[in-house]
Amino acid sequence: MVSATVVRGTAVAAALASLLAVPAHAAPREPGTPAVRASAGGPPEPDVKGLWNVLRAVRQQGAPGAMARVDDGDSVHWAATGVADRGSGRAISNADRFRIGSVTKIFSAVVLLQLADERKLKLDAPVNHYLPGLLPDDRITVRHVLSHRSGLYDYTNDMFARTVPGFEAVRKKVFTYRQLVDRSLDKPRTTEPGGAYSYSNTNFVVAGMLIEKLSGHSVRTEYQRRIIDALQLGDTFYLHPGTKIPGRHARGYLTPDTAGAKLVDATEQTASWAQSAGAIISSTRDLNTFLSALLGGRLTSRAQLAQMQQWVPAGASQAYGLGLRRRDLSCGVSVYGHTGAVQGYYTYAFGSKDGRRTVAALANTSNNGTVLNSMRGALESAFCGKETKPRKSNARLERHEDIAPGIPVAPGPNRS
């Protein structure tokens, strides 16, 4: 286990200078030891010891490794435990890149909201106005797509009905957007346009098509120009259809449906089944920088950020806006961001209302329901300032919100 707390800013230059002599990820500091105290009346200080306990529990439940980083004003806290690579035994570190899965949806939504700021898009216009004939119902609007209220069936229900065989069937495939949408349109719609929230990756494939039509460029170019370069996110890439994550990265391990079966290394894949719904890679540092900028109002106009936070119910203690999820924690604090599941990786990335405090956490496994639920504790430790007790492996599993209803989730643990 590696854990550290770092202080930033000119007001603490002396403390920072002493830390710079040691590589950040090797800084020998006891978990839970604070760098700075929360000001009177401010939010509770992050519980770094509790955060570490969440990561330790996740490892016990089957994840090869787990890590988290909290950025909180002038302080940074991070912890990591386990391995990034089961073959070499290399320890996982917050310097590692990883696949962020559905956290990609925030990036797609931001680009479309910027296009709305540029008056190239109206949120309440029909998708078919911009992409004539794509969808079977002219009532489906851009807003419906970004809030998962279009009724478009999630094609991944069928694609991954059997976890490992489904993944191996698409691991090297390259799909067009239209091929993915057509898989959805072969099935009945789940609700009328504007109906109840129903999570579907199809919606953000349509979002990618809208980005490319309205900008005249690929989603890769638009992510890069509008977000990655603007925020100097050095670890963030749109990786499609290439299969290899560049630079230092954590390998990802998929849990088979059969209890006790060996974990499957799912690191290398095209992620073409996801594209604008989930093909970005990043790091905990970059994700926190991105969320801080978004929630701090530095990526869209205030009006479009408000649109992004027009919430609809999306399950217990959570709501969904436009590509953005709100989770309501036990201490009464609400946090904003997204979770991400892609084969081998599970990510949490959330921030406070003003973006001043952000947390990004990763477990390098997927299809393990116990791990997915335990990772929620990272939010409690980061924002509520209290130690979160590890969930028992036989506790009732909450349905993972970023997996379509038809996809199986193994209960875990699996230590193969």
Sequence and secondary structure as in RCSB ss.txt:
>XXXX:A:sequence
MVSATVVRGTAVAAALASLLAVPAHAAPREPGTPAVRASAGGPPEPDVKGLWNVLRAVRQQGAPGAMARVDDGDS
VHWAATGVADRGSGRAISNADRFRIGSVTKIFSAVVLLQLADERKLKLDAPVNHYLPGLLPDDRITVRHVLSHRS
GLYDYTNDMFARTVPGFEAVRKKVFTYRQLVDRSLDKPRTTEPGGAYSYSNTNFVVAGMLIEKLSGHSVRTEYQR
RIIDALQLGDTFYLHPGTKIPGRHARGYLTPDTAGAKLVDATEQTASWAQSAGAIISSTRDLNTFLSALLGGRLT
SRAQLAQMQQWVPAGASQAYGLGLRRRDLSCGVSVYGHTGAVQGYYTYAFGSKDGRRTVAALANTSNNGTVLNSM
RGALESAFCGKETKPRKSNARLERHEDIAPGIPVAPGPNRS
>XXXX:A:secstr
 EEEEEE SGGGHHHHHHHHTS GGG    TT  SS   TTS     HHHHHHHHHHHHHTT SEEEEEEEETTE
EEEEEEEBS TTT  B  TT BEE GGGHHHHHHHHHHHHHHTTS  TTSBHHHHSTTSSS TT BHHHHHTT S
    THHHHTSSHHHHHHHHTT    HHHHHHHHHTS  SS TT S    HHHHHHHHHHHHHHHSS HHHHHII
IIIHHHT TT EE  S  S  SSB   EE  SSTT   EE  S   TTTGGGT EEE HHHHHHHHHHHHTTSSS
 HHHHHHHT  EE STTEEE SS EEEE TTS EEEEEEEEETTEEEEEEE TTSSEEEEEEESEESBHHHHHHT
THHHIIIII S      TTS     TTS TTS  B      
